[in-house]
């Protein structure tokens, strides 16, 4: 499957990864629809945090 993986702050990479299988007590779902605002939320989360 193709996944967006966060490696570091502002370092998101699109990669081919093995599709995970659910463990005991878990279920696998298929996403039928994804809102475009999801990417806006993800982009706003990638901010530099100043040192304290």
C-alpha angles and dihedrals in degrees: 000000000000117000138178104231126192110223098168140337107313091359107112115158130191106226141169108243134172113269109251120235120221117254125224110301093019130102133212118227134190116227109227098182138014124195117234089229088072091078091048089054091047092049092049090053092060099081133137112254112212116232117260 
